[in-house]
């Protein structure tokens, strides 16, 4: 489910790093004037997916090691 802008309920593209507040591009520009200081939600999502993938790979490695020990 995509995040929504806290001001207008459109699909959010930006967020404040470490905060749950999200903004669409238009509202982000109106509020902050420079969106370079905001984090793009897509970039944040990619980082989360990478972390999950790494955790899954570690879990698979651990399972393989356990089956080799048996």
N, C-alpha and C positions, 0 to 999 in steps of 0.2 A: 504494500500500500504506500503510495507516494506521500511525502510530507507536504503539508499545506502551509502557505504563507500565513503568518499570525495576524496580518493586517487585512488581507482581502480574500483569503481562502483559495487563491489560485495555487497551482502546483509550485512548490518552492524549488529554487535553484541554489540558494545561498543560505548559509547559517553562520552563526558566531561560533568560533572554535570553543569547544568545551561547554556549550550552552545548547539548550533544546529549541531556542528561538530560530525559526526559519522564515525566509523571505523570498518572494518571487523577484525577478530581476528589476521590475519597475519600482517596487516598494523598497528594495535594497538601495537603489540609486537615490530615491527620494529621501530615505532616512540617513544614509551614510555618505552619499556623494561619490565615494570611491570604493567600489566593490573589491578592489585588490586586497583589502584587509579582511575580507570575509572568506570563508571556506566554501568551495563549491560542493554541493551535496553529492554529486556524482563521484568526485575524488574521494570523499569520505567513505562512500559505499564501496569503492574499489579496495580501500585499505581494509575494511571489515571483511570483505570476501577473501582477501589474501590471508588475513589472520586465521579465518576459519579453515581455509585450504591447508595452511601450515599445520594447524592443530589436527586436522584429519590425517594428514600424512604422518605426523608423529604417532598418532594413535594406531595407524596401520603398521608402522614400523615396529611399535611395541608389540602388537599382536603377532607379527611375523617372528620376532625374537622369542616370544613365549612359545610359539608352536615349534620352533627349532630346538628349544630346550627340552621339550617333552620327548 
